[in-house]
Amino acid sequence: MTTNLATSPTRASALFDRIQQNRYLGLIGLAVAVLAPFITATNYALSVMTSALLFVMLAVGLNIVVGYCGLLDLGYAAFFAIGAYVSGVLATRYGWPLLATVPVVIVAAVVAGIVIGGPTLRLRSDYLAIVTLGFGEIIRITANNLTITGGPSGIYGIPGIMLLGIDLSGPVGLYYTCVVVVALAVLGAARLGRSRLGRAWRFIREDEDAAEAMGINTYRVKLAAYVGGAIWGGLAGILFGAQLSAISPPSFTFLWSALILMAVVLGGMGSTPGVVLGAIFISVLPELLREAADYRYFVFGILLIVVMIFRRQGLWPARAVERQSRRDLRKAEKHDVRKAEEVVP
């Protein structure tokens, strides 16, 4: 009986590892997203699902910065705002198609990431968090005071997405556009996490001094993570402007950055499936609790506390590789012991 109790957590952990490493897991999630409008296709449902997809993209982008590299960013909504405003200004004032603004938004996000991350990424922990928080507020206040951004009124009349003469501005067309873009963003972030650069990010997250001693240029690697997260945020801003057709400074407050960070922590920092799950949880649950009226955010907060008490490492923590490594190490040790017993008479 004792053996069964002891081995049951190990079996559960092995099952969880196999599920997380399943190569078809992403395809299953993509199939669910594609088939969701066939279950309910009201404008409200499509709007909620589109917002959830945008939140997933933002959370995946912030996971590059926080989850992979361990940089605490409290101003991530600034890159979201840069993408939305750059595309909105080019589309409304200069008549650019929304897709044509994508390269400009990417360049603007990279420049913003370098300008802000260049002098600040030499800081660590709380100091970096304070600087990024200030950066987020600076972008919002600047947008609130510039004429080209529409000031407090913002930008309105942002056109929808047109692709090869096909109008994708409708609820269904925009939803499936977001499905494609977000799927590519999630896949790209996951591949980055498994790349050589992703391993360097994890080394810095675990011990920056040791990583630097091993020859990793920690400053450049951290800057790469910051710029990567900025690109994801800027692209999400384009989709956000296309969805609402209007943007204003109150759309990019600190609350956005806090909620995106909450999704990353709740899902499991460094875990792409976990971050996707956490983003859906954070974005959809308040809508499901609308029947609670004024108490829905109270109930939402209680549920978050309960989840974090029982799942401290997140809903889907990134630990499968570490467990596999420990199992391989134990197997290697047992193999060495057997060899030693065969040699020693």
Salt bridges, closest charged atoms under 4 A:
ASP17 OD1 - ARG323 NH1 3.61
ASP17 OD2 - ARG327 NH1 3.41
GLU137 OE1 - ARG140 NH2 2.66
GLU206 OE2 - ARG205 NH2 3.12
GLU208 OE1 - ARG124 NE 3.34
GLU208 OE2 - LYS222 NZ 2.98
ASP209 OD1 - ARG124 NH2 3.11
GLU287 OE1 - ARG290 NE 2.63
